[in-house]
Amino acid sequence: MRILFVCGRARTRSPTAEQVFSRWPGLETASAGVSDDADEPVEADHLAWAEIIVVMERAHRRKLMRRFGPALRHARIVCLDVRDDYAIMEPALVGLLEARVGRFLPPGSKPG
């Protein structure tokens, strides 16, 4: 399963999620941001590649829809409601991501 994690500037939340879930069996991960100054800006290729698009905030979903509306017609987009209150790889962020993303993943994808 290919998962694209999206946040604002792709500096903390989505790169953390990409790194954490890249270790889970059967998952391929990438991260990008919706802001103009994102370290890795979201491109149409990201969206075409992803089977699931995971956004950190509802505002990120709205920005994606405004910018890429037709390309997202068949996309599965889920929102985690994770605020930008964490440092990269902060244990509290990792735990929150694992708890919220796990329910969207196929059974058996969590590392043993």
Rosetta silent file (secondary structure, phi, psi, omega in degrees, C-alpha in Angstrom):
SEQUENCE: MRILFVCGRARTRSPTAEQVFSRWPGLETASAGVSDDADEPVEADHLAWAEIIVVMERAHRRKLMRRFGPALRHARIVCLDVRDDYAIMEPALVGLLEARVGRFLPPGSKPG
SCORE:     score description
SCORE:     0.000 S_00000001
   1 L     0.000  135.256 -179.390    0.000    0.000    0.000 S_00000001
   2 E  -104.434  122.624 -176.659    1.321    3.451   -0.963 S_00000001
   3 E  -120.608  128.089  173.362    0.620    6.249    1.527 S_00000001
   4 E  -104.090  122.413  176.221    1.282    9.944    1.018 S_00000001
   5 E   -98.408  130.814 -174.813    1.470   11.968    4.230 S_00000001
   6 E  -126.770  131.226  170.615    0.687   15.659    3.819 S_00000001
   7 E  -135.074 -159.618 -176.165    1.155   18.584    6.170 S_00000001
   8 L   -72.862  -66.364 -174.346    1.895   22.276    5.703 S_00000001
   9 L  -109.829    3.951  178.727    5.600   22.625    5.032 S_00000001
  10 L    56.532   44.237 -179.301    6.673   18.960    5.134 S_00000001
  11 L  -116.583  -23.117 -175.449    9.167   19.652    7.905 S_00000001
  12 L  -131.928  -69.392 -171.513    7.801   17.854   10.966 S_00000001
  13 H   -67.721  -54.492 -176.125    4.556   15.871   10.903 S_00000001
  14 H   -68.728  -37.613  174.592    4.529   14.330    7.438 S_00000001
  15 H   -65.111  -34.149  176.004    8.278   13.481    7.398 S_00000001
  16 H   -63.301  -47.601  179.481    7.875   11.862   10.819 S_00000001
  17 H   -60.970  -43.454  178.832    4.941    9.816    9.545 S_00000001
  18 H   -57.447  -45.967 -177.961    6.852    8.862    6.401 S_00000001
  19 H   -67.429  -46.025 -177.977    9.794    7.627    8.455 S_00000001
  20 H   -61.797  -49.701 -173.304    7.721    5.779   11.060 S_00000001
  21 H   -81.901  -12.315  175.515    5.448    3.968    8.624 S_00000001
  22 H   -65.666  -20.742  179.763    8.204    3.171    6.116 S_00000001
  23 L   -85.525   -9.642 -177.859    9.262    0.467    8.609 S_00000001
  24 L   -82.366  136.586 -178.469    5.843   -1.209    8.583 S_00000001
  25 L   -61.691  139.439  175.380    5.558   -4.278    6.335 S_00000001
  26 L    78.967    5.663 -179.072    3.733   -3.834    3.052 S_00000001
  27 L  -114.195  138.304  167.804    3.763   -0.028    3.136 S_00000001
  28 E  -114.196  137.142 -174.080    5.508    2.442    0.863 S_00000001
  29 E  -129.471  154.241  173.635    5.515    5.994    2.153 S_00000001
  30 E  -149.818  163.405  177.336    6.177    9.530    0.973 S_00000001
  31 E  -140.667  152.528  179.966    5.585   12.979    2.422 S_00000001
  32 E  -159.961  168.382 -179.305    4.910   16.426    1.025 S_00000001
  33 E  -126.070  155.018 -178.082    3.509   19.801    2.021 S_00000001
  34 L   -92.656  -11.121 -179.308    0.779   22.066    0.711 S_00000001
  35 L   -78.839  152.834  179.202    2.503   25.380    1.487 S_00000001
  36 L   -61.728  -28.045 -178.654    4.405   27.297   -1.168 S_00000001
  37 L  -100.402   20.930  179.886    7.535   27.114    1.004 S_00000001
  38 L   -62.816  144.515  175.896    7.263   23.368    1.713 S_00000001
  39 L   -61.690  -37.549  176.346   10.516   21.426    1.729 S_00000001
  40 L  -132.061   92.624 -178.040    8.813   18.905   -0.603 S_00000001
  41 E   -67.020  144.276  176.484    5.787   20.534   -2.265 S_00000001
  42 L   -64.388  133.042  176.604    2.856   18.314   -3.225 S_00000001
  43 L  -124.382  162.706  179.119    2.840   17.577   -6.947 S_00000001
  44 H   -57.817  -34.138  179.011    0.330   15.763   -9.148 S_00000001
  45 H   -61.950  -37.351  176.782    2.768   12.819   -9.352 S_00000001
  46 H   -58.705  -46.734 -174.865    2.540   12.360   -5.570 S_00000001
  47 H   -68.016  -37.937  178.640   -1.238   12.155   -5.777 S_00000001
  48 H   -67.440  -33.657 -178.901   -1.231    9.731   -8.702 S_00000001
  49 H   -71.289  -38.479 -169.796    1.233    7.471   -6.848 S_00000001
  50 L   -75.489  139.720  170.466   -0.675    7.333   -3.539 S_00000001
  51 L   -89.053  -32.806  175.312   -3.380    4.827   -2.687 S_00000001
  52 E  -132.308  135.603  174.269   -4.206    6.752    0.486 S_00000001
  53 E  -110.246  120.881 -178.303   -3.524   10.428    1.141 S_00000001
  54 E  -110.192  114.140  178.123   -3.241   11.217    4.835 S_00000001
  55 E  -100.802  150.749 -178.184   -3.515   14.895    5.743 S_00000001
  56 L   -84.291  -29.225 -178.349   -2.706   16.234    9.174 S_00000001
  57 L  -139.170  156.105  178.451   -5.376   18.978    9.244 S_00000001
  58 H   -59.781  -33.604  179.062   -8.638   19.740    7.460 S_00000001
  59 H   -61.284  -33.036  178.332   -7.033   22.875    6.001 S_00000001
  60 H   -67.341  -39.457  176.927   -4.533   20.657    4.162 S_00000001
  61 H   -62.238  -44.774  179.771   -7.398   18.726    2.556 S_00000001
  62 H   -61.116  -41.915  178.778   -9.028   21.996    1.448 S_00000001
  63 H   -64.274  -41.576  176.814   -5.763   23.204   -0.101 S_00000001
  64 H   -60.883  -44.664 -178.392   -5.328   19.920   -1.953 S_00000001
  65 H   -64.216  -40.389  178.397   -8.898   20.096   -3.253 S_00000001
  66 H   -64.870  -42.730 -174.005   -8.466   23.686   -4.455 S_00000001
  67 H   -81.490  -35.668 -171.385   -5.169   22.964   -6.185 S_00000001
  68 H  -127.448   20.569 -172.896   -5.772   19.443   -7.521 S_00000001
  69 H   -32.957  -64.105 -177.140   -9.565   18.959   -7.407 S_00000001
  70 H   -60.626  -33.385 -179.230  -10.109   16.845  -10.559 S_00000001
  71 H   -71.152  -15.333 -177.588   -7.019   14.713   -9.847 S_00000001
  72 H  -101.964    6.541 -175.057   -8.468   13.819   -6.436 S_00000001
  73 L   -52.919  -39.822 -176.924  -11.854   12.646   -7.667 S_00000001
  74 L  -108.639   11.712 -176.513  -11.106    9.003   -6.856 S_00000001
  75 L   -79.277  146.152  171.522   -8.576    9.558   -4.080 S_00000001
  76 E   -96.388  112.909 -178.966   -9.015    8.234   -0.568 S_00000001
  77 E  -117.446  127.795  177.023   -8.143   11.131    1.724 S_00000001
  78 E  -123.040  145.314 -179.776   -8.168   10.807    5.484 S_00000001
  79 E  -112.046  131.062 -178.596   -7.566   13.532    8.050 S_00000001
  80 L   -92.774  -15.918 -175.745   -5.786   12.798   11.321 S_00000001
  81 L    55.903   53.128  176.894   -6.424   16.158   13.043 S_00000001
  82 L  -109.506  113.569 -178.963   -2.820   16.428   14.240 S_00000001
  83 L   -73.605  161.558 -178.301   -1.843   20.004   15.047 S_00000001
  84 L   -85.136   64.747 -175.948    1.601   21.423   14.358 S_00000001
  85 L  -117.341   15.638 -171.089    2.674   21.256   18.018 S_00000001
  86 L  -129.251  159.631  171.238    5.522   18.732   17.821 S_00000001
  87 L   -90.288  160.242  179.205    9.176   18.391   16.908 S_00000001
  88 L   -60.944  133.641 -179.901   10.256   15.943   14.237 S_00000001
  89 L    60.610   18.260  175.754   10.263   12.359   15.566 S_00000001
  90 L   -61.071  131.787 -177.228    9.019   13.538   18.988 S_00000001
  91 H   -53.271  -37.449  178.955    7.782   10.409   20.834 S_00000001
  92 H   -64.746  -38.191  177.595    4.375   11.985   21.520 S_00000001
  93 H   -67.327  -45.332  179.608    3.936   12.685   17.793 S_00000001
  94 H   -58.468  -46.869  179.370    5.047    9.167   16.845 S_00000001
  95 H   -61.724  -42.271  179.319    2.564    7.638   19.299 S_00000001
  96 H   -64.308  -44.731  178.766   -0.271    9.849   18.080 S_00000001
  97 H   -61.757  -46.035  179.808    0.450    9.019   14.437 S_00000001
  98 H   -60.229  -41.123 -178.988    0.609    5.280   15.135 S_00000001
  99 H   -67.680  -39.421 -174.603   -2.690    5.404   17.006 S_00000001
 100 H   -86.987  -31.670 -178.406   -4.527    7.414   14.349 S_00000001
 101 H   -80.825  -33.469 -174.922   -3.081    5.952   11.154 S_00000001
 102 H   -52.142  -35.184 -176.824   -3.291    2.305   12.220 S_00000001
 103 H   -71.752  -13.487  179.497   -7.055    2.143   11.777 S_00000001
 104 H   -97.643   -2.242 -175.544   -6.732    3.020    8.068 S_00000001
 105 L  -100.168  155.552  179.838   -4.185    0.318    7.292 S_00000001
 106 L   -66.650  150.685  176.887   -4.790   -3.286    6.297 S_00000001
 107 L   -57.139  141.683  178.371   -4.655   -5.929    9.039 S_00000001
 108 L    86.064    1.726 -179.578   -1.186   -7.343    9.548 S_00000001
 109 L   -86.345  -16.708  179.243    0.659   -4.247    8.365 S_00000001
 110 L   -73.046  136.652 -179.893    1.794   -3.262   11.865 S_00000001
 111 L   -61.814  146.152 -177.764    5.297   -4.468   12.683 S_00000001
 112 L   -86.153    0.000    0.000    5.444   -7.443   15.042 S_00000001
